[in-house]
Amino acid sequence: MSQVTTHIFLSHGLESGPGGTKVQALKTLAERFDNVQAHAIDHRSTKDPSVRLAQMEEAIRQSGAAPENVILAGSSMGGWVCAQASANTPVLGCFLLAPALAMPAYPQSSPHIQATHTQLVHGWDDDVVPPGPVIELAQQQAIPMLLLPDGHRLADSLDRVLDEFAAFLSRAGIGQQAYYH
């Protein structure tokens, strides 16, 4: 019996890129799990959240992955992209870091996240995406949320974010880590 491959799509923030610290750290960790293909989407060609959403949906289509074998992970605008992609097509998982949710300038500021497993991680001191409206959205949708003493980039919490992502992947049933970091 062959193992199903889980596809993990990573979406960076507005001013970052697929080579950014968080995206690369998450990608490296994901690739340590058995039967995982991790894809860091390059959104640098546009700052329009709708275009970035279309890029994400196209990457998922091109992979041929079934939605039940897709995990979306994103930071800031990338978090909104992942949340909205899951609102359009339910997926296995959504792991959202300081997601740009409840932001009035976005096409759908409060997407209804449809993932079997969801986790929000946000900084108490985030001055880009205030935690209050995100907490409210998490409460309305009953989404687990971790609040850390950090800012928008979660730069001081990278190790904790990686630990949370590893635990999230395990809860989603993504096999055992092939080796540990």
Order of alpha helices (4+ residues) and beta strands (2+ residues): beta-alpha-beta-alpha-beta-alpha-beta-beta-alpha-beta-alpha
